[in-house]
């Protein structure tokens, strides 16, 4: 059978298989083992289906692929329009890659209400994939908001002590911010009569949207606020540490691994795609915020006594790199930003899994509770070291490529951006390695730590893929970049046309 | 000769078809009344309920059947059009769902009241008539039929002081409000020389609008504003909702409200009422703000939902300030979506409340997610819809209303609306948080969901999701009915 016949439906399949699985899961009796196994099968199936995307992806083509476009609602004119390019494809893959691992890492840690847990996880997966595949602004918003509920419930039900506070904070922050985006989307619809991303983009580029000149700045900000909270950019980052510390491991993995990328993806797709002129005009203060995020996040991470909080702040720092790369407007910087997103998804996902492993054994994330773990848990220590090194940006591992590209892009845009950004790399080495030293080296001071069991089979099964991915991404980045690069150049090319046109007027 | 004069013609068969749903409801209502003393005490509730349900279902069928016979009836006092059919179906469905919810409630509360079901049917007659009447005096009569039934229904928990208080309050303030409406009708008659909406519309269009007409519209708005619980005529709502039986609150907050909105739509748009935008603007902004702020501090779920219903009346009114075509269809859609989610929410509340409505505080809902996952999940769905989260009807309802307001350049009103929906999210979330993230009270009994209630919940949930995923057909219908009304 020619597998390419799947291509027209593949996005629909990949998006909705998890949700379908969640529906079936409702019907399965409450036997934990069956539920876990079923959830794993579904998420694995989704991953396998999603492999279709890169295999049949035509890297030399600009524009969207695997497109599907149906009428959904006549009034307002909403389409079921999906499609991916090199940017969104890898984010879809990242989601489908991490979800089965989330199921594995939760295998033995979620007992209470396992059914609800896995249903929420699968629903979340559908919503996340939908965010990256939709090309209709309405559909996009629909999925964007849909990620909120399962994530908030995952935190609020399965989290730790202050879970309710964290869940509500997370919900309100992102909900309120996305209202601004909704307003911007509605404005665009009112003026263009369409929610279609491509139509609106072309209309704006052609200058055929009435009133866009005066409104563009506000529209840009409307989108930007929603995305900035999600990233999170300094100073709207305060929900993130709380959410991470309280979330269950799988929640943290998806939160850091994928949810944050929704923000940077949105900036790349909508802020740059729809409002190139405003993006350039506003780049100055946005880059400053990104740089503050990089440095501030790293410095705060340094002094965290709590391992999970440390990783959370490191995310703020790393995502600062992504924003820096995006708003450098150089192909190198954008490629780098994309690569950092993917690399951060893999390695921070893994870091959260590793932190979760420890929490399961000791029910604490406090760094001072540990020390000398390298003797009692050698395999665990080895994995941890590998991932820490990947995160720090050791050449040949995945963190290096992205940060390098971002920084060289930033240098090209403005030398100071590069210089200040580069300090972030140093800081990240400091806080991660210092944390590693305190947890794994030294004497085994506490008796409880002496008898901690090493990694279980399921935990290893969850961690191996991330380690392999970190290595492959670091040593053969072109496998990813060959699809990213055309998409990035394509969006920049449009960018230049518009910029030239506006300046020429 | 007076152009309004028409020679007397005997009503024909078509006239009766055009009031068929009302006829069916009245006949079944009377059957319930007659049978009530005849059936034995134990089986009575079920039998009477089943008869009432049959009546409501028959009325739904009749309303759909009516759609094939549009036109005037009874000397142009009644007009059957897509608009009236829509509201007929909506109101009768509300009645059916409420009857389904009541089976269990009446049994658990040990209320023996055959007239309960009859009153629901009679009230529905009034609401149906309100949506098809195009003659102000008939509208007034219909309004009274529906109001008087609901006054009594509010007091059906006879032994509870709060229920009697609720009934009395509702009755006193309600009569006061209907008097305003009647006064408005009188002034309108003075201003335009007719009580027929078509004639009024014509009169207002051809001659300069007399000041009297403005006063008439304002007074009618007072009367209807009371019925829909919009600010500043909302003060009765929390107390009445708190005391009235939970299924009746579900009924009151959707049925009469939908009907009153239908009248408001007809009066404001069909009669092309002057001065409507500012009047509505103020009332909408006030309702949203007062409703949401009031709801923030409530600990009784019924009171909370009462304030939320005030807020929703505000969102709905936004549509009335918009341009007729878009505003009307948005309002029609909102009414339907609101009915589905609110009825569902009150169905859950009435199941959970238990004997004497003991468990109605927020605290009682703690841990419901663990103890009764299905009940909690359905309530969550309705609450998410009330917040306006995508994939629920509430989302599109807000979406259309805000969209209509924006298109009519009511930017500030839209901003107020958006801010209010953000505030609103907080108190609905409180309930969800309670249910899922707090430990429960084991001593609160949770009984199994009986068939009737299960059906009611399933209908409401299905409607909420259907309107949230495929709003297209209902919107088309709403647009079509709006097109017929606004010519």
Interface residues (C-beta under 8 A of the other chain):
Chain A: X72 X73 X74 X75 X76 X113 X116 X141 X142 X145 X146 X148 X149 X153 X156 X157 X163 X164 X167 X168 X171 X172 X175 X176 X179 X182 X183 X186 X187 X189 X190
Chain B: X369 X370 X373 X384 X389 X390 X391 X399 X400 X402 X403 X406 X407 X418 X421 X422 X425 X426 X429 X433 X436 X437 X438 X470 X471 X472 X475 X476 X479
